[in-house]
Amino acid sequence: MNVYVGNLSYDLSEEDLKNAFGEYGEVTSAKIVSDRYSGRSKGFGFIEMSSDDEAKAAIEGLSGKELAGRAIVVNEARPRR
């Protein structure tokens, strides 16, 4: 299952994100979206977890929690249009 993570600190690394979600299960990928021109983080990213149950536990456990000084938004990612 793909999980959307928003309101990320611009200083947060993909490794930091992976570690935070790793408490809830196996993270298969962690990607922070960055601006194509400046290379700076856009403040959101996506996590892929190995099972839907782990992803749901991470959504419930991390939504609204503070990560690197910011309350993050965590929910199921919507498919691209």
C-alpha positions as CSV (number, residue, x, y, z in Angstrom):
1,M,0.0,0.0,0.0
2,N,1.2,3.5,-0.9
3,V,1.0,6.1,1.9
4,Y,1.0,9.9,1.4
5,V,3.0,11.9,4.0
6,G,2.6,15.7,4.1
7,N,3.8,18.8,6.0
8,L,7.3,17.4,6.2
9,S,10.2,19.5,7.4
10,Y,12.4,20.6,4.5
11,D,15.4,19.2,6.4
12,L,14.0,15.7,6.7
13,S,15.8,12.9,4.7
14,E,14.3,9.9,3.1
15,E,16.2,7.8,5.6
16,D,14.6,9.7,8.5
17,L,11.2,9.0,7.0
18,K,11.9,5.4,6.5
19,N,13.1,5.0,10.1
20,A,9.9,6.7,11.5
21,F,7.6,4.3,9.4
22,G,9.9,1.3,10.1
23,E,8.5,1.1,13.6
24,Y,5.2,-0.1,12.1
25,G,6.5,-2.6,9.7
26,E,8.7,-3.2,6.6
27,V,9.2,-0.1,4.5
28,T,9.8,-1.1,0.8
29,S,10.4,2.5,-0.4
30,A,10.5,6.0,0.9
31,K,10.5,9.0,-1.5
32,I,10.4,12.7,-0.7
33,V,9.3,14.8,-3.6
34,S,11.7,17.6,-4.5
35,D,11.5,20.5,-6.8
36,R,13.0,19.6,-10.2
37,Y,14.8,22.9,-10.6
38,S,16.1,23.8,-7.1
39,G,16.3,20.2,-5.8
40,R,14.7,21.4,-2.5
41,S,12.0,19.3,-0.8
42,K,8.4,20.2,-1.6
43,G,7.4,19.1,1.9
44,F,5.7,15.9,1.1
45,G,6.5,12.3,0.1
46,F,5.3,8.7,-0.3
47,I,6.0,5.6,1.7
48,E,5.4,2.1,0.4
49,M,4.9,-0.6,3.0
50,S,5.0,-4.4,2.5
51,S,1.5,-5.0,3.7
52,D,-1.8,-3.1,3.9
53,D,-2.1,-3.9,7.7
54,E,1.3,-2.3,8.4
55,A,0.4,0.7,6.3
56,K,-2.9,1.2,8.1
57,A,-1.1,0.9,11.5
58,A,1.4,3.5,10.4
59,I,-1.3,5.9,9.2
60,E,-3.1,5.6,12.5
61,G,0.1,5.8,14.6
62,L,1.8,8.7,12.8
63,S,-1.0,11.0,11.5
64,G,-0.8,14.3,13.4
65,K,2.4,13.2,15.2
66,E,5.5,15.5,15.3
67,L,8.4,14.6,13.1
68,A,11.4,16.9,12.9
69,G,9.4,19.7,14.6
70,R,6.3,19.5,12.3
71,A,2.9,17.7,12.8
72,I,2.8,15.4,9.8
73,V,-0.2,14.5,7.7
74,V,-0.4,10.8,6.9
75,N,-3.1,9.0,4.8
76,E,-3.6,6.5,2.0
77,A,-2.2,7.8,-1.2
78,R,-4.7,8.4,-4.0
79,P,-3.9,7.0,-7.4
80,R,-2.4,9.4,-10.0
81,R,-4.8,10.8,-12.5
